[in-house]
Amino acid sequence: MNPAFSVILLTVLIGAGQGLFLALFVIEAVVAAGIAAAPSPGFYPTGSVLALLLLAGGLLASFFHLGHPERAWRSAAMWRTSWLSREVIVLPAFMALVAAYGWAHWQGISGTLLLGGAGVLLCLALFLCTGMIYACIKFLQEWASPLTLVNFTILGCASGVALAAALAGQRGETFTACVVAWAIVLTVAGLLTRVISLQRNARLRPRSSLQTAIGIKHPKITQKSQGFMGGSFNTREFFHGRSRGALRAVKWGFLAGAFVIPALLLTAALAVPSPAPALLWLIFVVQLSGLIAERWFFFAQANHPQNLYYQAIS
Protein backbone atom coordinates (compact mmCIF):
# COMPACT_ATOMS: atom_id res chain seq x y z
CA MET A 1 0.00 0.00 0.00
CA ASN A 2 1.01 3.62 -0.43
CA PRO A 3 1.03 5.17 3.07
CA ALA A 4 -0.82 8.46 3.51
CA PHE A 5 1.16 10.64 5.91
CA SER A 6 -2.07 12.07 7.33
CA VAL A 7 -3.22 8.60 8.40
CA ILE A 8 0.22 7.86 9.84
CA LEU A 9 0.02 10.99 11.99
CA LEU A 10 -3.55 10.19 12.97
CA THR A 11 -2.76 6.73 14.31
CA VAL A 12 0.54 7.68 15.98
CA LEU A 13 -0.68 10.88 17.66
CA ILE A 14 -3.98 9.57 18.97
CA GLY A 15 -2.20 6.44 20.22
CA ALA A 16 0.23 8.58 22.23
CA GLY A 17 -2.68 10.66 23.56
CA GLN A 18 -4.53 7.52 24.63
CA GLY A 19 -1.42 6.11 26.30
CA LEU A 20 -0.85 9.36 28.20
CA PHE A 21 -4.42 9.42 29.47
CA LEU A 22 -4.17 5.81 30.64
CA ALA A 23 -0.95 6.70 32.46
CA LEU A 24 -2.66 9.63 34.21
CA PHE A 25 -5.54 7.43 35.32
CA VAL A 26 -3.28 4.65 36.61
CA ILE A 27 -1.17 7.20 38.53
CA GLU A 28 -4.30 8.66 40.10
CA ALA A 29 -5.55 5.18 41.03
CA VAL A 30 -2.21 4.27 42.60
CA VAL A 31 -2.17 7.53 44.54
CA ALA A 32 -5.76 6.95 45.72
CA ALA A 33 -4.70 3.49 46.96
CA GLY A 34 -1.96 5.10 49.06
CA ILE A 35 0.86 3.42 47.17
CA ALA A 36 2.41 6.63 45.85
CA ALA A 37 2.52 10.26 46.95
CA ALA A 38 0.13 12.69 45.32
CA PRO A 39 1.57 14.66 42.41
CA SER A 40 2.02 18.40 42.42
CA PRO A 41 -1.01 20.60 41.68
CA GLY A 42 -1.53 20.91 37.98
CA PHE A 43 -0.06 17.52 37.02
CA TYR A 44 -3.35 15.98 35.92
CA PRO A 45 -4.68 19.09 34.13
CA THR A 46 -1.37 19.56 32.29
CA GLY A 47 -1.28 15.92 31.29
CA SER A 48 -4.88 16.12 30.11
CA VAL A 49 -4.09 19.16 27.97
CA LEU A 50 -1.13 17.33 26.39
CA ALA A 51 -3.33 14.30 25.69
CA LEU A 52 -5.98 16.55 24.14
CA LEU A 53 -3.39 18.25 21.94
CA LEU A 54 -2.19 14.89 20.64
CA LEU A 55 -5.73 13.68 20.01
CA ALA A 56 -6.71 16.93 18.31
CA GLY A 57 -3.54 16.85 16.21
CA GLY A 58 -4.36 13.35 15.02
CA LEU A 59 -7.96 14.29 14.27
CA LEU A 60 -6.84 17.36 12.33
CA ALA A 61 -4.33 15.31 10.33
CA SER A 62 -7.07 12.89 9.25
CA PHE A 63 -8.87 15.67 7.36
CA PHE A 64 -5.97 16.01 4.92
CA HIS A 65 -6.68 12.52 3.60
CA LEU A 66 -10.28 13.36 2.67
CA GLY A 67 -11.22 14.35 -0.85
CA HIS A 68 -14.14 16.38 0.50
CA PRO A 69 -13.45 17.37 4.14
CA GLU A 70 -16.79 19.17 4.31
CA ARG A 71 -18.49 15.78 4.08
CA ALA A 72 -16.50 14.26 6.95
CA TRP A 73 -19.62 14.03 9.11
CA ARG A 74 -20.99 11.37 6.77
CA SER A 75 -18.23 8.98 7.83
CA ALA A 76 -20.18 8.24 11.04
CA ALA A 77 -23.28 7.08 9.18
CA MET A 78 -22.25 3.41 8.85
CA TRP A 79 -21.52 2.79 12.54
CA ARG A 80 -23.44 -0.51 12.52
CA THR A 81 -20.98 -2.19 10.15
CA SER A 82 -17.89 0.05 9.81
CA TRP A 83 -15.05 0.22 12.30
CA LEU A 84 -14.04 3.54 10.73
CA SER A 85 -17.45 5.01 11.51
CA ARG A 86 -17.17 3.74 15.07
CA GLU A 87 -13.76 5.37 15.42
CA VAL A 88 -15.20 8.65 14.14
CA ILE A 89 -17.82 8.50 16.91
CA VAL A 90 -15.61 7.26 19.75
CA LEU A 91 -12.69 9.68 19.20
CA PRO A 92 -14.63 12.94 19.84
CA ALA A 93 -16.44 11.32 22.77
CA PHE A 94 -13.11 10.29 24.28
CA MET A 95 -11.70 13.78 23.73
CA ALA A 96 -14.70 15.25 25.57
CA LEU A 97 -14.09 12.95 28.55
CA VAL A 98 -10.37 13.80 28.61
CA ALA A 99 -11.28 17.49 28.64
CA ALA A 100 -13.81 16.93 31.43
CA TYR A 101 -11.26 14.89 33.40
CA GLY A 102 -8.64 17.63 33.19
CA TRP A 103 -11.16 20.37 33.99
CA ALA A 104 -12.47 18.47 37.03
CA HIS A 105 -8.92 18.16 38.40
CA TRP A 106 -8.23 21.81 37.71
CA GLN A 107 -11.38 22.84 39.58
CA GLY A 108 -10.76 20.38 42.41
CA ILE A 109 -14.03 18.54 41.81
CA SER A 110 -14.38 15.10 43.43
CA GLY A 111 -15.25 11.97 41.47
CA THR A 112 -12.39 12.23 39.00
CA LEU A 113 -11.66 8.50 39.34
CA LEU A 114 -15.16 7.66 38.09
CA LEU A 115 -14.77 10.14 35.26
CA GLY A 116 -11.37 8.68 34.46
CA GLY A 117 -12.77 5.15 34.54
CA ALA A 118 -15.34 6.10 31.91
CA GLY A 119 -12.51 7.65 29.88
CA VAL A 120 -10.53 4.39 30.11
CA LEU A 121 -13.46 2.45 28.64
CA LEU A 122 -13.67 4.86 25.71
CA CYS A 123 -9.88 4.80 25.35
CA LEU A 124 -9.86 1.02 25.03
CA ALA A 125 -12.82 1.19 22.63
CA LEU A 126 -10.85 3.65 20.50
CA PHE A 127 -7.84 1.31 20.39
CA LEU A 128 -10.22 -1.46 19.30
CA CYS A 129 -11.83 0.63 16.57
CA THR A 130 -8.55 1.93 15.18
CA GLY A 131 -6.89 -1.48 15.12
CA MET A 132 -9.90 -3.26 13.65
CA ILE A 133 -10.10 -0.82 10.74
CA TYR A 134 -7.05 -2.65 9.39
CA ALA A 135 -7.29 -6.06 11.06
CA CYS A 136 -10.73 -6.72 9.54
CA ILE A 137 -9.45 -6.46 5.93
CA LYS A 138 -9.01 -10.15 5.23
CA PHE A 139 -7.41 -9.87 1.78
CA LEU A 140 -4.50 -7.82 3.19
CA GLN A 141 -2.83 -10.68 5.03
CA GLU A 142 -0.22 -8.49 6.73
CA TRP A 143 -3.00 -6.63 8.57
CA ALA A 144 -5.53 -9.41 9.10
CA SER A 145 -4.17 -10.57 12.45
CA PRO A 146 -4.85 -9.97 16.16
CA LEU A 147 -1.27 -8.68 16.30
CA THR A 148 -2.42 -5.52 14.51
CA LEU A 149 -4.72 -4.64 17.40
CA VAL A 150 -2.13 -5.70 19.99
CA ASN A 151 0.60 -3.57 18.42
CA PHE A 152 -1.59 -0.48 18.02
CA THR A 153 -2.47 -0.71 21.70
CA ILE A 154 0.97 -1.46 23.14
CA LEU A 155 2.83 1.06 20.96
CA GLY A 156 0.33 3.78 21.82
CA CYS A 157 0.68 3.01 25.52
CA ALA A 158 4.50 2.94 25.30
CA SER A 159 4.72 6.40 23.72
CA GLY A 160 2.07 7.80 26.05
CA VAL A 161 3.80 6.52 29.18
CA ALA A 162 7.13 7.88 27.89
CA LEU A 163 5.43 11.27 27.64
CA ALA A 164 4.02 10.84 31.16
CA ALA A 165 7.55 10.13 32.40
CA ALA A 166 8.82 13.31 30.74
CA LEU A 167 6.01 15.33 32.30
CA ALA A 168 6.62 13.81 35.73
CA GLY A 169 10.36 14.46 35.45
CA GLN A 170 9.78 18.04 34.37
CA ARG A 171 7.59 18.68 37.42
CA GLY A 172 9.89 16.76 39.81
CA GLU A 173 7.31 14.18 40.85
CA THR A 174 8.42 11.54 43.35
CA PHE A 175 7.04 8.69 41.22
CA THR A 176 9.02 9.62 38.10
CA ALA A 177 11.30 6.58 38.35
CA CYS A 178 8.28 4.25 38.54
CA VAL A 179 6.80 5.77 35.37
CA VAL A 180 10.19 5.43 33.63
CA ALA A 181 10.30 1.75 34.59
CA TRP A 182 6.75 1.34 33.29
CA ALA A 183 7.81 2.92 29.99
CA ILE A 184 10.72 0.46 29.70
CA VAL A 185 8.40 -2.52 30.18
CA LEU A 186 5.94 -1.28 27.55
CA THR A 187 8.71 -0.42 25.07
CA VAL A 188 10.25 -3.89 25.40
CA ALA A 189 6.80 -5.49 25.12
CA GLY A 190 6.18 -3.42 21.98
CA LEU A 191 9.46 -4.61 20.50
CA LEU A 192 8.60 -8.26 21.16
CA THR A 193 5.10 -8.07 19.67
CA ARG A 194 6.30 -6.09 16.66
CA VAL A 195 9.10 -8.57 15.96
CA ILE A 196 6.58 -11.41 16.19
CA SER A 197 4.34 -9.65 13.65
CA LEU A 198 7.32 -9.06 11.33
CA GLN A 199 8.23 -12.75 11.52
CA ARG A 200 4.63 -13.73 10.82
CA ASN A 201 4.41 -11.43 7.80
CA ALA A 202 7.70 -12.74 6.43
CA ARG A 203 6.19 -16.24 6.27
CA LEU A 204 3.07 -15.15 4.36
CA ARG A 205 2.53 -16.36 0.82
CA PRO A 206 0.06 -14.81 -1.66
CA ARG A 207 -3.26 -16.62 -1.81
CA SER A 208 -3.80 -15.53 -5.41
CA SER A 209 -1.73 -15.82 -8.57
CA LEU A 210 -1.95 -14.47 -12.08
CA GLN A 211 -3.55 -17.74 -13.08
CA THR A 212 -6.36 -17.48 -10.51
CA ALA A 213 -6.75 -13.73 -11.07
CA ILE A 214 -7.54 -13.96 -14.80
CA GLY A 215 -8.79 -17.54 -14.98
CA ILE A 216 -6.06 -18.92 -17.23
CA LYS A 217 -4.26 -22.09 -16.12
CA HIS A 218 -1.17 -21.73 -18.27
CA PRO A 219 1.92 -22.33 -16.06
CA LYS A 220 3.78 -19.28 -17.39
CA ILE A 221 2.04 -15.93 -17.69
CA THR A 222 4.05 -12.73 -18.12
CA GLN A 223 2.68 -9.20 -18.09
CA LYS A 224 4.27 -7.05 -20.79
CA SER A 225 2.58 -3.71 -20.15
CA GLN A 226 0.19 -1.98 -17.82
CA GLY A 227 -2.43 -1.60 -20.51
CA PHE A 228 -2.42 2.19 -20.78
CA MET A 229 0.15 4.95 -21.14
CA GLY A 230 0.00 6.82 -17.84
CA GLY A 231 -0.44 6.00 -14.18
CA SER A 232 -3.76 5.36 -12.46
CA PHE A 233 -5.38 5.40 -9.05
CA ASN A 234 -4.47 1.72 -8.69
CA THR A 235 -0.76 2.24 -9.29
CA ARG A 236 -0.63 5.34 -7.07
CA GLU A 237 -2.65 4.20 -4.05
CA PHE A 238 -1.91 0.49 -3.75
CA PHE A 239 1.87 0.46 -4.12
CA HIS A 240 4.48 2.65 -2.46
CA GLY A 241 7.09 2.44 -5.24
CA ARG A 242 10.02 1.84 -2.86
CA SER A 243 12.65 -0.85 -3.35
CA ARG A 244 13.15 -3.84 -1.06
CA GLY A 245 16.35 -2.24 0.18
CA ALA A 246 14.46 0.89 1.19
CA LEU A 247 11.91 -1.20 3.08
CA ARG A 248 14.68 -3.04 4.94
CA ALA A 249 16.30 0.27 5.89
CA VAL A 250 13.01 1.62 7.25
CA LYS A 251 12.39 -1.62 9.15
CA TRP A 252 15.74 -1.56 10.94
CA GLY A 253 15.40 2.18 11.44
CA PHE A 254 12.06 1.99 13.23
CA LEU A 255 13.14 -1.01 15.33
CA ALA A 256 16.04 1.10 16.58
CA GLY A 257 14.21 4.43 16.84
CA ALA A 258 10.94 3.23 18.35
CA PHE A 259 12.26 0.52 20.65
CA VAL A 260 15.98 -0.13 21.13
CA ILE A 261 17.25 3.44 21.53
CA PRO A 262 14.36 4.57 23.78
CA ALA A 263 14.73 1.43 25.94
CA LEU A 264 18.46 2.03 26.38
CA LEU A 265 17.97 5.72 27.17
CA LEU A 266 15.16 4.98 29.60
CA THR A 267 17.37 2.42 31.35
CA ALA A 268 20.14 5.01 31.60
CA ALA A 269 17.65 7.53 33.01
CA LEU A 270 16.48 4.98 35.58
CA ALA A 271 20.04 4.40 36.74
CA VAL A 272 20.39 7.93 38.14
CA PRO A 273 18.56 9.20 41.24
CA SER A 274 16.90 12.09 39.41
CA PRO A 275 16.60 11.73 35.61
CA ALA A 276 17.22 14.90 33.64
CA PRO A 277 13.90 16.21 32.24
CA ALA A 278 15.62 17.10 28.95
CA LEU A 279 16.66 13.45 28.50
CA LEU A 280 13.11 12.23 29.15
CA TRP A 281 11.67 14.67 26.62
CA LEU A 282 14.32 13.58 24.11
CA ILE A 283 13.34 9.95 24.63
CA PHE A 284 9.71 10.75 23.88
CA VAL A 285 10.62 12.66 20.69
CA VAL A 286 12.92 9.85 19.50
CA GLN A 287 10.30 7.20 20.17
CA LEU A 288 7.52 9.17 18.51
CA SER A 289 9.72 9.65 15.43
CA GLY A 290 10.48 5.94 15.38
CA LEU A 291 6.78 5.13 15.63
CA ILE A 292 6.05 7.35 12.64
CA ALA A 293 8.56 5.26 10.66
CA GLU A 294 7.01 2.08 12.10
CA ARG A 295 3.54 3.11 11.00
CA TRP A 296 4.81 3.97 7.50
CA PHE A 297 6.27 0.47 7.28
CA PHE A 298 3.04 -1.04 8.59
CA PHE A 299 1.09 0.48 5.72
CA ALA A 300 3.78 -0.02 3.06
CA GLN A 301 4.28 -3.71 3.89
CA ALA A 302 0.66 -4.57 3.09
CA ASN A 303 0.64 -6.12 -0.39
CA HIS A 304 -2.66 -5.46 -2.15
CA PRO A 305 -3.72 -8.39 -4.41
CA GLN A 306 -4.24 -6.00 -7.33
CA ASN A 307 -0.45 -5.61 -7.54
CA LEU A 308 -0.39 -9.06 -9.13
CA TYR A 309 -1.96 -7.48 -12.20
CA TYR A 310 0.13 -4.32 -12.14
CA GLN A 311 3.41 -6.11 -11.47
CA ALA A 312 5.02 -4.51 -14.53
CA ILE A 313 4.60 -1.18 -12.76
CA SER A 314 4.95 -2.14 -9.09
Secondary structure, 3 states (H helix, E strand, C coil): CCCCHHHHHHHHHHHHHHHHHHHHHHHHHHHHCCCCCCCCCCHHHHHHHHHHHHHHHHHHHHHCCCCCHHHHHHHHCCCCCCHHHHHHHHHHHHHHHHHHHHHHHHHCCCCHHHHHHHHHHHHHHHHHHHHHHHHCCCCCCCCCCHHHHHHHHHHHHHHHHHHHHHHHHHHCCCCHHHHHHHHHHHHHHHHHHHHHHHHHHHCCCCCCCHHHHHCCCCCCCCCCCCCCCCCCHHHHHCCCCCCHHHHHHHHHHHHHHHHHHHHHHHHHHHCCCCCCHHHHHHHHHHHHHHHHHHHHHHHHHCCCHHHHCCCCCC
